[in-house]
Amino acid sequence: MVRSASQDPLERLHDAEPFPTTNDSTGRTLGEAEIEAVADVIRSGRLNRTVGDQASSLEREFAAVMGSRFAHASSSGTAGIHTAVAAVAPQPGDEVIVPPISDYGTVAGVVAQGAIPVFADVDPLTGCLTPETVLSVLSERTRAVVVVHLMGAGAPVDAIVAAVRPRGVAVIEDCAQAYLTVPSGAAGYAGTRGDIGCFSLQQSKHITAGDGGLTITDDAALAGRIRLFADKGWPRETGERTHVSYGLNYRMTELQAAIARVQLGRLTGIVRDRRRTAEAAIEGLTGLAGITLPQNPESHAFWQFPIVLDRDVIRTGCREFAERLVALGVPASGGYLTTPLHLTPAIRDRRPFGTLFPYTVPPASRDVSYGLGDCPNGEHLVAESLVCIPWNERYDSSHISRVIGAVRRVHADTVQA
Ligand SMILES: *Cc1c(COP(=O)(O)O)cnc(C)c1O
Protein backbone atom coordinates (compact mmCIF):
# COMPACT_ATOMS: atom_id res chain seq x y z
CA MET A 1 0.00 0.00 0.00
CA VAL A 2 1.33 3.42 -0.93
CA ARG A 3 1.02 6.01 1.80
CA SER A 4 1.48 9.68 1.23
CA ALA A 5 3.92 9.94 4.10
CA SER A 6 6.34 12.79 4.37
CA GLN A 7 9.87 12.15 3.21
CA ASP A 8 11.17 13.49 6.53
CA PRO A 9 11.44 10.51 8.91
CA LEU A 10 10.69 12.76 11.89
CA GLU A 11 7.49 14.04 10.27
CA ARG A 12 6.41 10.44 9.85
CA LEU A 13 6.61 9.96 13.63
CA HIS A 14 3.20 11.61 13.86
CA ASP A 15 1.23 8.96 12.01
CA ALA A 16 3.23 5.91 13.02
CA GLU A 17 1.74 2.98 14.93
CA PRO A 18 1.36 3.50 18.68
CA PHE A 19 4.09 1.98 20.84
CA PRO A 20 3.48 -1.34 22.62
CA THR A 21 2.24 -0.61 26.15
CA THR A 22 2.21 -2.58 29.39
CA ASN A 23 -1.44 -1.50 29.74
CA ASP A 24 -2.52 -4.22 27.30
CA SER A 25 -1.33 -7.28 25.43
CA THR A 26 0.80 -5.25 23.00
CA GLY A 27 3.46 -4.67 25.65
CA ARG A 28 2.98 -7.77 27.80
CA THR A 29 4.48 -11.22 27.37
CA LEU A 30 1.41 -13.31 28.25
CA GLY A 31 0.45 -16.40 26.27
CA GLU A 32 -1.25 -19.75 26.12
CA ALA A 33 0.83 -21.11 28.98
CA GLU A 34 -0.66 -18.56 31.40
CA ILE A 35 -4.18 -19.34 30.11
CA GLU A 36 -3.60 -23.07 30.62
CA ALA A 37 -2.15 -22.53 34.09
CA VAL A 38 -5.18 -20.54 35.23
CA ALA A 39 -7.55 -23.05 33.64
CA ASP A 40 -5.82 -25.88 35.53
CA VAL A 41 -6.32 -24.08 38.84
CA ILE A 42 -10.00 -23.52 38.07
CA ARG A 43 -10.47 -27.15 37.08
CA SER A 44 -8.82 -28.24 40.35
CA GLY A 45 -11.30 -26.19 42.36
CA ARG A 46 -8.42 -25.08 44.63
CA LEU A 47 -8.31 -21.31 44.28
CA ASN A 48 -6.96 -20.41 47.74
CA ARG A 49 -3.36 -21.08 48.69
CA THR A 50 -4.30 -22.85 51.91
CA VAL A 51 -5.72 -25.73 49.84
CA GLY A 52 -3.48 -25.56 46.76
CA ASP A 53 0.20 -25.67 45.93
CA GLN A 54 0.67 -22.90 43.35
CA ALA A 55 1.68 -20.11 45.76
CA SER A 56 4.05 -22.35 47.70
CA SER A 57 5.61 -23.56 44.43
CA LEU A 58 6.01 -19.97 43.24
CA GLU A 59 7.76 -19.12 46.51
CA ARG A 60 10.20 -22.01 46.12
CA GLU A 61 10.91 -21.11 42.49
CA PHE A 62 11.37 -17.39 43.14
CA ALA A 63 13.72 -18.07 46.06
CA ALA A 64 15.78 -20.29 43.74
CA VAL A 65 15.97 -17.64 40.99
CA MET A 66 17.06 -14.99 43.52
CA GLY A 67 19.38 -17.26 45.47
CA SER A 68 17.64 -16.47 48.74
CA ARG A 69 16.54 -18.86 51.51
CA PHE A 70 12.91 -17.77 51.84
CA ALA A 71 10.28 -16.18 49.60
CA HIS A 72 6.71 -15.18 50.38
CA ALA A 73 3.94 -14.51 47.85
CA SER A 74 1.42 -11.80 48.79
CA SER A 75 -1.51 -10.01 47.23
CA SER A 76 0.42 -6.94 46.04
CA GLY A 77 3.78 -5.23 46.16
CA THR A 78 2.37 -2.79 48.70
CA ALA A 79 1.24 -5.73 50.84
CA GLY A 80 4.69 -7.29 50.56
CA ILE A 81 6.41 -4.10 51.77
CA HIS A 82 3.85 -3.87 54.59
CA THR A 83 4.70 -7.44 55.67
CA ALA A 84 8.40 -6.53 55.57
CA VAL A 85 7.90 -3.45 57.77
CA ALA A 86 5.72 -5.46 60.16
CA ALA A 87 8.41 -8.16 60.37
CA VAL A 88 11.02 -5.55 61.29
CA ALA A 89 8.57 -4.56 64.05
CA PRO A 90 8.99 -0.83 64.61
CA GLN A 91 7.48 0.60 67.80
CA PRO A 92 4.81 3.28 67.31
CA GLY A 93 6.69 6.49 66.60
CA ASP A 94 9.85 4.75 65.41
CA GLU A 95 11.23 6.18 62.20
CA VAL A 96 11.69 4.52 58.81
CA ILE A 97 13.82 6.30 56.22
CA VAL A 98 12.34 6.41 52.70
CA PRO A 99 13.07 8.28 49.46
CA PRO A 100 10.82 11.06 48.12
CA ILE A 101 10.50 9.50 44.64
CA SER A 102 8.71 6.17 44.54
CA ASP A 103 5.31 4.56 44.38
CA TYR A 104 3.17 5.28 47.47
CA GLY A 105 3.42 1.55 48.22
CA THR A 106 6.93 2.23 49.53
CA VAL A 107 5.54 4.23 52.46
CA ALA A 108 2.00 2.84 52.93
CA GLY A 109 3.16 -0.03 55.15
CA VAL A 110 5.37 2.25 57.23
CA VAL A 111 2.39 4.47 58.03
CA ALA A 112 0.09 1.49 58.61
CA GLN A 113 2.44 0.13 61.31
CA GLY A 114 2.37 3.39 63.22
CA ALA A 115 5.92 4.25 62.23
CA ILE A 116 6.96 7.66 60.93
CA PRO A 117 8.29 8.02 57.38
CA VAL A 118 11.40 10.22 57.37
CA PHE A 119 12.48 11.31 53.91
CA ALA A 120 16.13 11.31 52.92
CA ASP A 121 17.16 13.07 49.73
CA VAL A 122 18.29 11.18 46.65
CA ASP A 123 21.06 11.23 44.11
CA PRO A 124 20.21 14.01 41.62
CA LEU A 125 20.69 11.71 38.61
CA THR A 126 19.33 8.29 39.70
CA GLY A 127 16.68 9.34 42.22
CA CYS A 128 18.00 6.67 44.62
CA LEU A 129 19.01 7.08 48.28
CA THR A 130 22.73 7.34 49.06
CA PRO A 131 24.61 6.44 52.27
CA GLU A 132 25.27 10.14 52.89
CA THR A 133 21.63 11.21 52.59
CA VAL A 134 20.47 8.30 54.75
CA LEU A 135 23.02 9.07 57.49
CA SER A 136 22.04 12.75 57.43
CA VAL A 137 18.50 11.93 58.68
CA LEU A 138 19.29 8.93 60.88
CA SER A 139 18.19 9.30 64.51
CA GLU A 140 18.15 7.10 67.61
CA ARG A 141 14.59 6.13 66.67
CA THR A 142 15.43 4.97 63.13
CA ARG A 143 14.39 1.33 62.84
CA ALA A 144 14.67 0.68 59.08
CA VAL A 145 15.48 2.14 55.67
CA VAL A 146 13.49 1.32 52.54
CA VAL A 147 15.90 1.51 49.59
CA VAL A 148 14.15 1.87 46.21
CA HIS A 149 15.94 0.80 43.04
CA LEU A 150 14.16 3.47 41.00
CA MET A 151 13.28 2.69 37.36
CA GLY A 152 15.43 -0.46 37.67
CA ALA A 153 18.71 1.33 38.42
CA GLY A 154 20.77 -0.18 41.20
CA ALA A 155 20.82 1.96 44.35
CA PRO A 156 24.09 1.81 46.37
CA VAL A 157 22.49 -0.64 48.77
CA ASP A 158 25.69 -2.36 49.93
CA ALA A 159 27.10 0.98 51.07
CA ILE A 160 23.80 1.85 52.79
CA VAL A 161 23.80 -1.51 54.60
CA ALA A 162 27.40 -0.91 55.71
CA ALA A 163 26.48 2.56 56.97
CA VAL A 164 23.37 1.66 58.99
CA ARG A 165 23.79 -1.95 60.13
CA PRO A 166 26.19 -0.99 62.95
CA ARG A 167 23.33 1.18 64.25
CA GLY A 168 20.91 -1.75 64.33
CA VAL A 169 18.87 -0.40 61.41
CA ALA A 170 17.22 -2.92 59.05
CA VAL A 171 17.40 -2.45 55.26
CA ILE A 172 14.32 -3.28 53.17
CA GLU A 173 14.86 -3.18 49.41
CA ASP A 174 11.94 -2.10 47.24
CA CYS A 175 12.65 -3.91 43.96
CA ALA A 176 9.21 -3.45 42.42
CA GLN A 177 10.91 -1.81 39.42
CA ALA A 178 14.13 -3.80 39.61
CA TYR A 179 13.95 -7.48 38.73
CA LEU A 180 17.45 -8.90 38.09
CA THR A 181 19.11 -5.54 38.72
CA VAL A 182 22.67 -5.92 40.01
CA PRO A 183 23.60 -2.83 42.03
CA SER A 184 27.02 -1.49 41.14
CA GLY A 185 29.75 -3.38 43.02
CA ALA A 186 27.25 -5.84 44.55
CA ALA A 187 27.79 -9.59 44.49
CA GLY A 188 24.14 -10.40 43.84
CA TYR A 189 20.72 -9.19 42.72
CA ALA A 190 18.90 -6.21 44.16
CA GLY A 191 16.66 -7.65 46.86
CA THR A 192 19.35 -9.93 48.26
CA ARG A 193 21.64 -7.19 49.64
CA GLY A 194 19.57 -5.90 52.55
CA ASP A 195 17.52 -7.83 55.12
CA ILE A 196 14.33 -8.15 53.03
CA GLY A 197 13.67 -7.62 49.30
CA CYS A 198 10.20 -6.78 47.95
CA PHE A 199 8.92 -7.24 44.38
CA SER A 200 5.63 -6.50 42.63
CA LEU A 201 3.57 -8.37 40.04
CA GLN A 202 1.29 -5.40 39.27
CA GLN A 203 0.21 -4.85 35.65
CA SER A 204 3.07 -2.46 34.75
CA LYS A 205 5.97 -4.42 36.23
CA HIS A 206 8.38 -6.70 34.33
CA ILE A 207 6.27 -9.76 35.07
CA THR A 208 2.65 -9.61 36.15
CA ALA A 209 -0.31 -11.46 37.58
CA GLY A 210 -2.48 -8.33 37.54
CA ASP A 211 -1.46 -7.71 41.13
CA GLY A 212 0.82 -9.62 43.46
CA GLY A 213 3.93 -9.34 45.59
CA LEU A 214 7.03 -11.42 46.29
CA THR A 215 9.17 -10.86 49.37
CA ILE A 216 12.53 -12.54 49.98
CA THR A 217 14.87 -12.87 52.94
CA ASP A 218 17.62 -15.14 54.25
CA ASP A 219 16.50 -14.62 57.85
CA ALA A 220 14.25 -17.38 59.20
CA ALA A 221 12.77 -15.20 61.96
CA LEU A 222 11.86 -12.42 59.52
CA ALA A 223 10.44 -14.99 57.08
CA GLY A 224 8.26 -16.46 59.82
CA ARG A 225 6.90 -13.06 60.83
CA ILE A 226 6.22 -12.10 57.20
CA ARG A 227 4.21 -15.28 56.68
CA LEU A 228 2.21 -14.86 59.87
CA PHE A 229 1.46 -11.18 59.20
CA ALA A 230 0.08 -12.02 55.75
CA ASP A 231 -2.19 -14.76 57.16
CA LYS A 232 -3.86 -13.24 60.25
CA GLY A 233 -1.13 -14.45 62.54
CA TRP A 234 -2.39 -17.99 62.04
CA PRO A 235 0.26 -20.71 62.59
CA ARG A 236 -1.21 -23.17 60.09
CA GLU A 237 1.53 -25.76 60.54
CA THR A 238 0.34 -26.42 64.10
CA GLY A 239 -3.13 -27.45 63.00
CA GLU A 240 -4.56 -25.05 65.59
CA ARG A 241 -7.06 -22.33 64.79
CA THR A 242 -5.34 -19.67 66.82
CA HIS A 243 -3.63 -16.34 66.20
CA VAL A 244 -0.19 -15.82 67.64
CA SER A 245 0.45 -12.28 66.38
CA TYR A 246 -1.34 -9.39 64.71
CA GLY A 247 -1.88 -9.96 61.00
CA LEU A 248 -4.03 -9.19 57.99
CA ASN A 249 -5.03 -11.27 54.99
CA TYR A 250 -2.44 -10.54 52.31
CA ARG A 251 -2.49 -14.01 50.76
CA MET A 252 -1.85 -14.43 47.04
CA THR A 253 -4.53 -16.47 45.27
CA GLU A 254 -3.71 -19.66 43.41
CA LEU A 255 -4.88 -17.97 40.20
CA GLN A 256 -2.30 -15.20 40.63
CA ALA A 257 0.40 -17.67 41.59
CA ALA A 258 -0.25 -19.93 38.59
CA ILE A 259 0.18 -16.97 36.23
CA ALA A 260 3.21 -15.68 38.13
CA ARG A 261 4.97 -19.06 37.88
CA VAL A 262 4.73 -18.97 34.09
CA GLN A 263 5.77 -15.32 34.05
CA LEU A 264 8.79 -16.12 36.22
CA GLY A 265 9.99 -18.50 33.54
CA ARG A 266 9.95 -15.59 31.09
CA LEU A 267 11.76 -13.12 33.35
CA THR A 268 15.33 -13.58 32.12
CA GLY A 269 14.28 -13.08 28.50
CA ILE A 270 12.11 -10.08 29.35
CA VAL A 271 14.92 -8.28 31.17
CA ARG A 272 17.42 -9.22 28.45
CA ASP A 273 15.17 -7.80 25.71
CA ARG A 274 14.52 -4.58 27.64
CA ARG A 275 18.26 -4.16 28.18
CA ARG A 276 19.11 -4.78 24.55
CA THR A 277 16.80 -2.08 23.21
CA ALA A 278 17.72 0.31 26.03
CA GLU A 279 21.41 -0.11 25.22
CA ALA A 280 20.65 0.70 21.58
CA ALA A 281 18.77 3.82 22.66
CA ILE A 282 21.67 4.87 24.88
CA GLU A 283 24.09 4.38 21.99
CA GLY A 284 21.92 6.53 19.73
CA LEU A 285 21.55 9.29 22.32
CA THR A 286 25.07 9.49 23.74
CA GLY A 287 26.73 12.89 23.63
CA LEU A 288 23.69 15.20 23.74
CA ALA A 289 24.58 18.24 25.85
CA GLY A 290 22.51 18.58 29.02
CA ILE A 291 21.08 15.04 28.94
CA THR A 292 22.10 12.27 31.36
CA LEU A 293 21.26 8.75 30.23
CA PRO A 294 20.93 5.63 32.46
CA GLN A 295 24.27 4.35 33.78
CA ASN A 296 25.42 0.70 33.89
CA PRO A 297 22.78 -0.51 31.40
CA GLU A 298 24.12 -4.08 31.57
CA SER A 299 22.81 -4.37 35.15
CA HIS A 300 19.78 -2.01 34.88
CA ALA A 301 16.29 -3.54 34.64
CA PHE A 302 14.73 -0.67 32.61
CA TRP A 303 11.27 -0.63 34.14
CA GLN A 304 11.16 2.74 32.38
CA PHE A 305 13.91 4.56 30.48
CA PRO A 306 14.85 7.64 32.52
CA ILE A 307 16.49 10.74 31.05
CA VAL A 308 17.66 13.54 33.34
CA LEU A 309 17.78 17.10 32.01
CA ASP A 310 20.39 19.63 33.08
CA ARG A 311 18.19 22.72 33.41
CA ASP A 312 21.16 25.03 32.92
CA VAL A 313 21.49 23.58 29.42
CA ILE A 314 17.95 22.52 28.42
CA ARG A 315 15.48 25.41 28.27
CA THR A 316 12.31 23.47 29.06
CA GLY A 317 11.39 21.49 32.15
CA CYS A 318 10.76 17.75 32.13
CA ARG A 319 6.99 18.05 31.72
CA GLU A 320 7.21 20.16 28.58
CA PHE A 321 10.06 17.99 27.28
CA ALA A 322 7.81 14.93 27.71
CA GLU A 323 4.87 16.68 26.05
CA ARG A 324 7.07 17.43 23.06
CA LEU A 325 8.05 13.75 22.83
CA VAL A 326 4.40 12.70 23.00
CA ALA A 327 3.61 15.19 20.21
CA LEU A 328 6.19 13.32 18.11
CA GLY A 329 4.46 10.01 18.86
CA VAL A 330 6.81 8.74 21.57
CA PRO A 331 5.27 7.91 24.97
CA ALA A 332 6.83 9.89 27.84
CA SER A 333 5.98 11.53 31.12
CA GLY A 334 7.64 14.31 33.10
CA GLY A 335 8.66 13.96 36.74
CA TYR A 336 7.13 10.47 37.36
CA LEU A 337 4.98 11.85 40.22
CA THR A 338 2.73 14.90 40.51
CA THR A 339 4.51 15.77 43.75
CA PRO A 340 7.30 14.02 45.66
CA LEU A 341 5.95 11.62 48.29
CA HIS A 342 6.70 13.90 51.26
CA LEU A 343 4.44 16.55 49.70
CA THR A 344 1.58 14.26 48.69
CA PRO A 345 -1.41 15.17 50.90
CA ALA A 346 -1.68 11.72 52.54
CA ILE A 347 1.83 12.17 53.95
CA ARG A 348 2.26 15.94 54.16
CA ASP A 349 -0.89 16.43 56.28
CA ARG A 350 0.35 13.99 59.00
CA ARG A 351 -3.11 12.64 59.82
CA PRO A 352 -2.81 8.94 58.87
CA PHE A 353 -5.37 7.92 61.51
CA GLY A 354 -7.33 11.16 61.53
CA THR A 355 -5.15 12.40 64.37
CA LEU A 356 -1.50 13.29 64.81
CA PHE A 357 -0.68 9.75 66.01
CA PRO A 358 2.07 8.51 65.65
CA TYR A 359 3.84 11.83 65.12
CA THR A 360 3.33 12.97 68.69
CA VAL A 361 3.65 9.62 70.47
CA PRO A 362 6.18 9.66 73.34
CA PRO A 363 9.11 9.34 73.40
CA ALA A 364 9.22 11.00 69.97
CA SER A 365 12.73 12.31 69.68
CA ARG A 366 11.80 15.08 67.29
CA ASP A 367 8.77 16.59 65.59
CA VAL A 368 8.87 15.18 62.06
CA SER A 369 7.00 17.33 59.56
CA TYR A 370 7.10 17.67 55.80
CA GLY A 371 7.63 20.61 53.50
CA LEU A 372 9.13 21.91 50.30
CA GLY A 373 12.90 22.01 50.65
CA ASP A 374 13.21 18.76 52.65
CA CYS A 375 14.63 16.87 49.64
CA PRO A 376 15.92 19.38 47.06
CA ASN A 377 17.28 16.78 44.65
CA GLY A 378 14.09 14.71 44.73
CA GLU A 379 11.96 17.82 44.33
CA HIS A 380 14.05 18.97 41.36
CA LEU A 381 13.74 15.57 39.65
CA VAL A 382 9.95 15.62 39.99
CA ALA A 383 9.43 19.27 39.06
CA GLU A 384 12.19 19.90 36.53
CA SER A 385 14.56 17.23 35.38
CA LEU A 386 13.25 13.64 35.20
CA VAL A 387 11.78 12.47 31.89
CA CYS A 388 10.49 8.87 31.86
CA ILE A 389 9.98 6.92 28.65
CA PRO A 390 7.83 3.86 29.38
CA TRP A 391 9.66 0.70 28.34
CA ASN A 392 8.81 -2.92 27.64
CA GLU A 393 10.26 -6.01 26.05
CA ARG A 394 8.13 -5.68 22.93
CA TYR A 395 10.01 -2.63 21.64
CA ASP A 396 11.97 -3.37 18.47
CA SER A 397 14.54 -1.47 16.43
CA SER A 398 11.84 0.66 14.78
CA HIS A 399 10.63 1.88 18.18
CA ILE A 400 14.19 2.61 19.23
CA SER A 401 14.78 4.63 16.04
CA ARG A 402 11.66 6.63 16.83
CA VAL A 403 12.80 7.22 20.44
CA ILE A 404 16.23 8.35 19.25
CA GLY A 405 14.80 10.57 16.51
CA ALA A 406 12.27 12.22 18.81
CA VAL A 407 14.65 12.83 21.72
CA ARG A 408 17.23 14.28 19.32
CA ARG A 409 14.60 16.55 17.77
CA VAL A 410 13.27 17.81 21.12
CA HIS A 411 16.82 18.25 22.34
CA ALA A 412 17.75 20.31 19.29
CA ASP A 413 14.69 22.50 19.84
CA THR A 414 15.31 23.06 23.56
CA VAL A 415 19.08 23.15 24.05
CA GLN A 416 20.55 26.57 24.89
CA ALA A 417 22.20 28.15 21.87
C1 LIG B 1 4.63 -0.76 41.92
C2 LIG B 1 5.47 -0.30 43.05
C3 LIG B 1 5.12 -0.54 44.38
C4 LIG B 1 3.80 -1.10 44.81
O1 LIG B 1 3.48 -2.29 44.22
P1 LIG B 1 1.92 -2.69 43.98
O2 LIG B 1 2.04 -4.11 43.55
O3 LIG B 1 1.40 -1.77 42.95
O4 LIG B 1 1.24 -2.56 45.29
C5 LIG B 1 6.00 -0.16 45.37
N1 LIG B 1 7.16 0.42 45.08
C6 LIG B 1 7.54 0.67 43.82
C7 LIG B 1 8.87 1.29 43.58
C8 LIG B 1 6.69 0.34 42.75
O5 LIG B 1 7.06 0.61 41.51
The ligand as an SDF file (V2000), in Angstrom:
LIG
                    3D

 15 15  0  0  0  0  0  0  0  0999 V2000
    4.6270   -0.7610   41.9200 C   0  0  0  0  0  0  0  0  0  0  0  0
    5.4690   -0.3040   43.0470 C   0  0  0  0  0  0  0  0  0  0  0  0
    5.1220   -0.5400   44.3810 C   0  0  0  0  0  0  0  0  0  0  0  0
    3.7970   -1.0970   44.8080 C   0  0  0  0  0  0  0  0  0  0  0  0
    3.4820   -2.2890   44.2170 O   0  0  0  0  0  0  0  0  0  0  0  0
    1.9230   -2.6860   43.9820 P   0  0  0  0  0  0  0  0  0  0  0  0
    2.0440   -4.1140   43.5490 O   0  0  0  0  0  0  0  0  0  0  0  0
    1.3980   -1.7670   42.9460 O   0  0  0  0  0  0  0  0  0  0  0  0
    1.2360   -2.5580   45.2860 O   0  0  0  0  0  0  0  0  0  0  0  0
    6.0020   -0.1570   45.3710 C   0  0  0  0  0  0  0  0  0  0  0  0
    7.1570    0.4170   45.0780 N   0  0  0  0  0  0  0  0  0  0  0  0
    7.5430    0.6720   43.8200 C   0  0  0  0  0  0  0  0  0  0  0  0
    8.8670    1.2940   43.5760 C   0  0  0  0  0  0  0  0  0  0  0  0
    6.6940    0.3390   42.7520 C   0  0  0  0  0  0  0  0  0  0  0  0
    7.0640    0.6070   41.5120 O   0  0  0  0  0  0  0  0  0  0  0  0
  1  2  1  0
  2  3  1  0
  2 14  2  0
  3  4  1  0
  3 10  2  0
  4  5  1  0
  5  6  1  0
  6  7  2  0
  6  8  1  0
  6  9  1  0
 10 11  1  0
 11 12  2  0
 12 13  1  0
 12 14  1  0
 14 15  1  0
M  END
$$$$
